[in-house]
């Protein structure tokens, strides 16, 4: 089958509008020309892609599948145009990464500076997304790599484990919970809470947990970074659930206490998602290697510290 890009754009517009006349207008085509193009598409596929109804047009089951792939093709064409433009600007590679809140706010800022310094020909488009959107974005080719944590439907994508993320309750040193070694999340819900912005993946996740518990967080303030959360917590404004790495980084300077959450969801395995590692670009492979090296070095340092402490 050979499809014209104008035909694909027209079909997407018909699906969005549910009306051939409006779609033709948006595509700058006459109604007769638009109708002929849609009929030609259906002739090529040998399937009815649209149901004609008195109030407009509706996608048939084959039409839904065609729409999914048409959008994918058009998106790839747009990416191709953008990537070629990058060459004219002197940038030879472009890497798109969808990641969750912890990745964007906590550990990628540690890893990316040296990666970019060592790969001066690479640009990175890093976007924070909910876990479900991350997997879908990689599958739909809107992202080259995805970084997720916890139980996620990976939609058949390949995944590579690179570290373990632990969420902990963080309080000020003088808070009544500070002497606890462990606590359940449910036992913290009477306290004023410090949270991330509402559209963050972590805050959305905690919102789902509290919905199941039937009791919302008593949010005092929502911030855009874990370091800012720790600063507020240390000042006694409230308590918060924070990745252990961020909490440990700020513990001494901000007077924080870390309490282990006993909830099973507090321990989350981290994965890189990809369509096929064997076909990844060299710069995507390099970023994965940088992630693995970072956490291998971290594990070796922790092991060395433990041996030193025993001595």
N, C-alpha and C positions, 0 to 999 in steps of 0.2 A: 504494500500500500504506500502511496505517496501523497502526503498532505501538505497543502499550502498553509503557511503561517497565518495568512489573512483568514483562511477558513477556520483555523483553530481559534483565533481570536474572536471571530464572529460566533462560533459555537459557544464559547465561554460566556460571551455577552448575552446570548439567547438564554442560556441557563440562569444567569444572574437576573435578567429582566423578566423572563417568562413571557416575552413578547418579541416577535420578530421585527416589528416596525421600529420599536425603540432601539433594539440591538443594531439594526441597519443604520439608523441615524447616528449612533455612537461610533460605528465603524466607517461612517461617511460613504455608505453604499445606498443605491436605490433599493426599494423593497423587492422589485423583481430580481435584481442581481443577488440580493441576500438570499431570497428563496431558492434561486437556482444553485447557489453554493451549498446550502444545507442539503438539498436533494442530492447533489453530487457526492457529498460526504456519506450520506446513507447508502447511495449506490455502491460506493467503494467498499464500505463495510459489509454490505449485504444484510444490514439489520436496521430496524426502525429505532432511531436514536431519540426521537421526540414524539410525544403524543400531541396531536392538534386538537385543541378543545375550543369551545366557544369563547372562553375568556383569555385564551392565549396558548402557550405551549408548556408542556411538562416533560421532564426527562423520563425516558423508559429505563428499565434496569441496564440494558447495554449502554444507554446514554450516560448513566451515572459513571460507569467504568470509563467510557470515552472521555468524559469531563475530567476525571482524575488524571488521566494520562495527558490530556491536552494541556492542563495547567502545568504538569511537570515539564513537558516539552517547552512551553513558553517561558517557564521560570529558568530552565537551563539556557535558553537562547539569551535571556536577559543577563544571566550570569556570565555567559560567554562574552557578550558585548562589554560588560563591566570589567572582566578580567583582561580583555584585549586593551581596553582603555588604560588599565594599570600599567601595561607595558610602555605605552607612550609617555606615561608620567615617570618612568624609570623604576617602577616596582615590578618585579618579575614573577611574583607569586602572591596569592591571596587565599587565606585560610579562614573558613567560617566555623565558629565553635558556638554551640548552644550549651549552656551550663546552668546548674542550680545556684542558689544564693551563696552557699558556703564556698563553692569553687570561685565564683566571681568576686566575692568580698574578702575571702580569707586566704586561700593558698595559691591561686593563680597570680595574684600580685607579687608573690614571692618568686614564682618560677618564670614568669614571662619576661621580666627585664633582661635577664641573662640570655634567655632564648632569643629574644629579638636582637640583642647585641651580637650574638653569634650567627644570626641569620638576617643580615641587613637587607636581603632581597625579599623578605616576607612581610606582608601586612596581615594583621589579624582582626577579624570582625567578631568580637566576643559579645554575646547577648545572653542576658539572664532570662530563663524560661522555666515554667513549671515542668516537673519531670516528664509528664505525659507528652507535653509539647516538644520536649527535647528529642524523645524517641521518634515522634512523628516527623519532626524537622529533618532528622538524619535520613529517615526512610524516604521522604519526599525530595531529598537532595537540596533542601534549603540550607543544610549544614553539612560540613565535611565530617565533623566529630561532635559527639555529645558527651557530657559529663553528668552523671546522675549518682544518687545515693539512695539506699534503702530498697524496698520492694517496689519494683517498677516493671510494667509490661514493656519489654524491649522490642515487641513487634517482630520477632524473628531476626533482629540485628545481631551481629557479632558483638560480644562484650569482653572487655579485658579488665580484670580486677587490679587496682593499683594501690589501694590503701583502705583503712577502716576509719570511719568517722564516728565519734562518740559525742552525743549531746549531754551536757551536764547542767544542773541548776547552779547559777552563780548568784551569790549574795554579798553584801558588805561583810567585813570581818566581825562587826558587832551585831549582826542580825541574829534573831533567835534560832534560825536554821543553821547557822554557821558551824555549830558543834556536831551536826548530824553527819554521819558518814554516808548514809544513803537516804533516799526519800522517793516516794511515788509522785508523779506529776499531779495526780488528783489532789494530793495533800497540800499543794502550793497554790491552789486556785483562790484561796481567800486573800492572798497577798496582792498588793499593787504590783503590776507587771510592767516590765520594759520590753518592747518588742521591735521587730524590724518593720519596715514599711509593708502595708497591706498586700502589695502585689509581689512580695518576695516569696520564693518557694517554701522557705522555712516557716514563715508566718501563715501561709495557706495550709501547710501541713499541720501546724499546731491548732489552727482553726478547725480542721477536720477532727482532730483528737478531742478537743473540748466539746464539739458538737455531739460526739458519741457519748461523752460523759454527762451531757446535759447541763453544762455550766460554763459560761464564757470566761475568758481572761479578763481581769480588771485592768485594762491597759491604761497607764498614765501617759505614756509617750511612745511614739514609734519613730525609729531612726533608720538611717540608710547604711550603717556599718556596724559590725560586731564590736569594733573598738569604741565607737560612740556609745553603744549599749553598755559596755563594761564601765565606761566613765560615769554614766548615770547610776549604774548599780553601786559602784564604789562610793558615790556621793550619798547613798542611802535613799534614793528615790523609789526603788522597788527591786524586785528580783527578776531574773530572766533566764531563759534557756538558750545556751550558746554552745557552739562547737568547742570541744575541749582544747583544741590547739589555740584558739583565740583567747579563751579564758586563761590558759597558762601563760600566754604571752603578756597579758596585762595584770596577772595576779599580784605581783609584788609592788608594781608601781601604783596600782589603784586600790590596794587593800581589799582584795577579793577572797572569798571562800568558795571552793568548788565542792559541790555535793553530787555524788553519783546518783543518777536516776535509775530506779530498778525496772522501769518499763522496758519491755523487750524492744520497742521501736527506737529506743535511745541509741542503740548500736546499729550503724548503717554502713553496709559495705559500699565502697565507691567503685564505679566502673566507667571506662571509656566505651562509648558506643560507636560502631562504624558499620558501614554496609559490607565491606570486604577488605580485611587488612592487607591482603595480597595485592590489591589494586590501588591502595592509598598513594597519594603523591609523596615525594621524598620529604617535603616540609611537614606534612601531617604525621608521617612516621617519626620525624625528628622531634615533634612536640610530644608524642607519646613516649619516646625514649627519655625526654627531659623529665616528664612526670615520674616515670619509673625510677630514674636515677635519683631524683629529689627524695622520694620516699625510701629508697634503699639506703641512701646516705643518712637519712633521719633515723632509720631503724638501727643502723650500725652505731650511730652516736648514742642512742638510748641504751644499746647493749653495752657500750663502753662505759657509759655513766653508771650503769648498774654494777659492773665489775669493780669500778673505782670505789663505789659506795660500800661494797662488801669488804674491801680491803680496809 
